[in-house]
Amino acid sequence: MLRLILNALWLIFGGLQLALGWWLAALIFGISIIGIPWARAAFNIGLYTLWPFGSEAVRRNSITGQGDFGTGLFGMVGNIFWLIFAGWWLAIGHLVVGILFAITIIGLPFAFVHWKLIPITLFPIGMMIVGRSNYGGSYQPRL
């Protein structure tokens, strides 16, 4: 119940706009063939920002048990390009907004979400959004 309340408040106080922004970026990336890996990554980040409480970003191969295009060499190269051109300033943005939320005691849950978004905004390719199960901490894929 607490997750539902926190996610609803997150949506009201900027989560929905943040998710829509990521999905718009995914659409723009998806227009070109070269941008498809980043489009998928931006879509996953949008999904994560839409409903962050009770979700976690993890490497796809840690869930599936096998590597793929995004978790191998090409994913690493794609993540390096992402880090250079977009990831570092997105991470700084989440860090600063998280600090601003943390200044107010009531904003601490939202600060933690922004800080939780930093790793996926730095290296998004090869990541997967999973929901935390109530059964023994196991993960359930969201997509």
Number of C-alpha atoms within 10 A of each C-alpha: 6 9 13 12 11 17 20 16 13 20 18 11 12 12 21 18 15 17 22 16 15 23 21 16 18 23 18 15 20 17 11 10 9 10 16 16 22 23 24 23 27 27 23 26 25 24 22 27 26 21 21 26 22 16 20 21 20 18 19 20 16 12 15 10 9 9 13 14 12 22 18 13 11 15 20 17 13 18 25 16 14 18 18 11 11 14 21 15 14 17 20 15 15 20 19 15 15 22 18 14 18 16 11 10 9 10 14 16 15 24 23 17 17 21 18 19 22 19 14 25 23 20 20 29 29 26 24 24 22 22 20 17 13 9 7 7 9 11 17 14 16 14 9
